[in-house]
Each structure stands twice: as structure tokens, then as C-alpha cells.
Amino acid sequence: MTVLILSAAAPFILSFWPGLKFYRNIRALFISIFLIVVIFGSWDIFAAYRGHWYFNPEGVLDFRIVNLPLEELLFFVVIPFCCIFTWEAIKYLQGWFK
């Protein structure tokens, strides 16, 4: 959980950078993250159900949603957010060097 929080902290704070305008298309951001959660969350649920992998109880919290640990679901939100932020930040920085 700590890794997820640390991974999300800097991109979240920097996403409010005035020139970046990261949230100008918030609907697209939510749709992108939603699709990733649905697609890969379903895959995870199915794989765990089939026994292809499991979640070690010593490494995750007891709280589960659709039999997936909270950390696993947050992974599908935090990492795409970080990737989309990085993409937008690179596009923003490229404008500095033109």
C-alpha cells in the first residue's frame, strides 16, 4: 500500500501545475482508468478464481472487493494515472524545447 501511495503522490501533486492543464479532459482520464480497471480487474478475478495466482494474506490487507485485495484494485487505478500523467507531462515539456 505504501508503494502505491508514494507512486501516486508526486504525479497527483504535480498534476495541478498551472501550465500542464492535466485535468482539461478529465472525462477521458476517468474513462481510460475505468476501462483498465474493468478489463484487467476481470482478468485478475478470473485468474485468481481459476487458481492461476493468489494473493498472499501476509502481503495484503484483509479488505477485498469482488475477492480482490484493495491493493490490487488500487494498482489498476494508480499506475494508469501515473502513466497518463507522465505522457501529458512529456508533451508539456516538449513545448518548452520547440
One Martini backbone bead per residue (centre of mass of N, CA, C, O) as a GRO file, in nm:
protein
   98
    1MET     BB    1   0.057   0.064  -0.019
    2THR     BB    2   0.298   0.256  -0.003
    3VAL     BB    3   0.379   0.244  -0.301
    4LEU     BB    4   0.118   0.365  -0.413
    5ILE     BB    5   0.130   0.634  -0.266
    6LEU     BB    6   0.410   0.722  -0.372
    7SER     BB    7   0.338   0.699  -0.677
    8ALA     BB    8   0.092   0.917  -0.661
    9ALA     BB    9   0.188   1.181  -0.529
   10ALA     BB   10   0.351   1.339  -0.743
   11PRO     BB   11   0.149   1.335  -0.983
   12PHE     BB   12  -0.082   1.466  -0.830
   13ILE     BB   13   0.054   1.733  -0.752
   14LEU     BB   14   0.163   1.802  -1.051
   15SER     BB   15  -0.124   1.813  -1.195
   16PHE     BB   16  -0.158   2.131  -1.086
   17TRP     BB   17   0.004   2.254  -1.288
   18PRO     BB   18  -0.078   2.521  -1.466
   19GLY     BB   19   0.043   2.447  -1.762
   20LEU     BB   20  -0.054   2.146  -1.796
   21LYS     BB   21  -0.363   2.078  -1.789
   22PHE     BB   22  -0.455   1.780  -1.702
   23TYR     BB   23  -0.786   1.842  -1.646
   24ARG     BB   24  -0.920   1.915  -1.930
   25ASN     BB   25  -0.978   1.576  -1.968
   26ILE     BB   26  -1.132   1.402  -1.736
   27ARG     BB   27  -1.310   1.202  -1.886
   28ALA     BB   28  -1.082   1.042  -2.026
   29LEU     BB   29  -0.942   0.956  -1.769
   30PHE     BB   30  -1.178   0.793  -1.644
   31ILE     BB   31  -1.223   0.600  -1.880
   32SER     BB   32  -0.943   0.474  -1.889
   33ILE     BB   33  -0.939   0.366  -1.599
   34PHE     BB   34  -1.199   0.204  -1.610
   35LEU     BB   35  -1.113   0.005  -1.835
   36ILE     BB   36  -0.875  -0.114  -1.680
   37VAL     BB   37  -1.031  -0.218  -1.438
   38VAL     BB   38  -1.222  -0.405  -1.591
   39ILE     BB   39  -1.029  -0.577  -1.757
   40PHE     BB   40  -0.802  -0.649  -1.537
   41GLY     BB   41  -0.992  -0.722  -1.307
   42SER     BB   42  -1.126  -0.961  -1.449
   43TRP     BB   43  -0.870  -1.118  -1.493
   44ASP     BB   44  -0.797  -1.147  -1.195
   45ILE     BB   45  -1.048  -1.288  -1.098
   46PHE     BB   46  -1.022  -1.533  -1.285
   47ALA     BB   47  -0.731  -1.623  -1.205
   48ALA     BB   48  -0.794  -1.664  -0.903
   49TYR     BB   49  -1.026  -1.864  -0.939
   50ARG     BB   50  -0.837  -2.074  -1.109
   51GLY     BB   51  -0.535  -2.060  -0.965
   52HIS     BB   52  -0.297  -1.896  -1.108
   53TRP     BB   53  -0.335  -1.702  -0.858
   54TYR     BB   54  -0.240  -1.524  -0.557
   55PHE     BB   55  -0.285  -1.371  -0.228
   56ASN     BB   56  -0.091  -1.289   0.017
   57PRO     BB   57  -0.198  -1.225   0.339
   58GLU     BB   58   0.081  -1.085   0.434
   59GLY     BB   59   0.067  -0.851   0.179
   60VAL     BB   60  -0.240  -0.788   0.253
   61LEU     BB   61  -0.531  -0.683   0.305
   62ASP     BB   62  -0.853  -0.787   0.408
   63PHE     BB   63  -0.972  -0.607   0.207
   64ARG     BB   64  -1.239  -0.677  -0.032
   65ILE     BB   65  -1.314  -0.680  -0.392
   66VAL     BB   66  -1.421  -0.927  -0.557
   67ASN     BB   67  -1.174  -1.095  -0.424
   68LEU     BB   68  -0.991  -0.837  -0.412
   69PRO     BB   69  -0.753  -0.658  -0.318
   70LEU     BB   70  -0.714  -0.331  -0.273
   71GLU     BB   71  -0.431  -0.308  -0.401
   72GLU     BB   72  -0.505  -0.423  -0.679
   73LEU     BB   73  -0.711  -0.206  -0.758
   74LEU     BB   74  -0.524   0.041  -0.714
   75PHE     BB   75  -0.322  -0.034  -0.930
   76PHE     BB   76  -0.540   0.019  -1.171
   77VAL     BB   77  -0.527   0.334  -1.099
   78VAL     BB   78  -0.239   0.446  -1.042
   79ILE     BB   79  -0.067   0.358  -1.288
   80PRO     BB   80  -0.234   0.493  -1.514
   81PHE     BB   81  -0.212   0.774  -1.399
   82CYS     BB   82   0.097   0.792  -1.419
   83CYS     BB   83   0.114   0.745  -1.726
   84ILE     BB   84  -0.064   0.980  -1.819
   85PHE     BB   85   0.095   1.198  -1.681
   86THR     BB   86   0.364   1.147  -1.823
   87TRP     BB   87   0.263   1.203  -2.106
   88GLU     BB   88   0.168   1.497  -2.052
   89ALA     BB   89   0.442   1.603  -1.947
   90ILE     BB   90   0.602   1.552  -2.204
   91LYS     BB   91   0.433   1.730  -2.388
   92TYR     BB   92   0.483   1.988  -2.225
   93LEU     BB   93   0.801   1.985  -2.239
   94GLN     BB   94   0.826   1.997  -2.550
   95GLY     BB   95   0.731   2.299  -2.566
   96TRP     BB   96   1.004   2.418  -2.449
   97PHE     BB   97   1.189   2.296  -2.715
   98LYS     BB   98   1.060   2.466  -2.977
   0.00000   0.00000   0.00000
